[in-house]
């Protein structure tokens, strides 16, 4: 409103100064120069939403003057057009040009920020993927090392010195596993889990766990068809994480891996009972040797010995849940029937060629 009033004053001054141009004194000539400068600066710095309407209203008296005296009215309108309208349009054009340049610079800066954000998110996803792979691979191997060390510690033909060395190896493996989980938790935070194809089948993974001393049984139900690579990878990860948790929190127990294939989904269930509690030693006698497969033999906490991981999902279960979610499936993990059970359901659409064997029942 104020900018429109200023424009009206400038235009009205030019219209009055354009009357009776037969004799133009010096002060009127100087005022015309000032009007040009004022009109340009107004258009350059003071935006007006209805500037043309303001100029049209100011020009109405000039039209009336034309009706009374054509020469006088035409002179006033000519001064208004040359010394106000044109400079005002020039300033307005320069202001719009400057606005476009500023908007272009802001757009460039915004695109730069967006590129930085995309690059940062890609780096975070890559860190999370690497952390998930390292956690799943090294965590499982460290758990098997601790299991083998516990078996060596309880071997009957071991000397006391070798038994102590095996105990230190087992404790170091457990400590390394904890440090690995805590370190990788920061790397994988906010990232996306990987679903790349595995390097081995979950049956080969079970064979390696058996070679380390775990008692693992595998049962199959439904038609033995091959799975799409992302689903096969997820099944491998589910079994590996569940076996790692069983070796860590419920050593010495029997683990059951049940794989049920349907036409549109595969369900993987890994369950283990609670670990047997170590018998209490009499107060007056030295503590007995750890029972094979007991919590004391593998250096786990009493809560973990119950076969239930510590409170919270943990980075492993959380990574599994994210991986399964990306594939459109669901994952449940928690205590069940006195033990611990991990169940994942993974849907798929592709129909692959069947395996050599078909049918359900206990295969391995």
Secondary structure by P-SEA (a helix, b strand, c coil): caaaaaaaaaaaaaaaaacccccccaaaaaaaaaaaaaaaaaaaccccccaaaaaaaaaaaaaaaaaacaaaaaaaaaaaaaccaaaaaaaaaaaaaaaaaaaaaaaaaaaaaaaaaaaaaaaaaaaaaaaaaaaaaaaaaaaaaaaaaaaaaacccccaaaaaaaaaaaaaaaaaaaaaaaaaccccccbbbbbccccccaaaaaaaaaaaccbbbbbbccccccccaaaaaaaaaaaaaaaaaaaaccccbbbbbbbbbcccbbbbbbbbccccccccccccccccccccccccccccccccccccccccccaaaaaaaaaaaaacccccccccccbbbbbbbbbbcccccccccccccccc
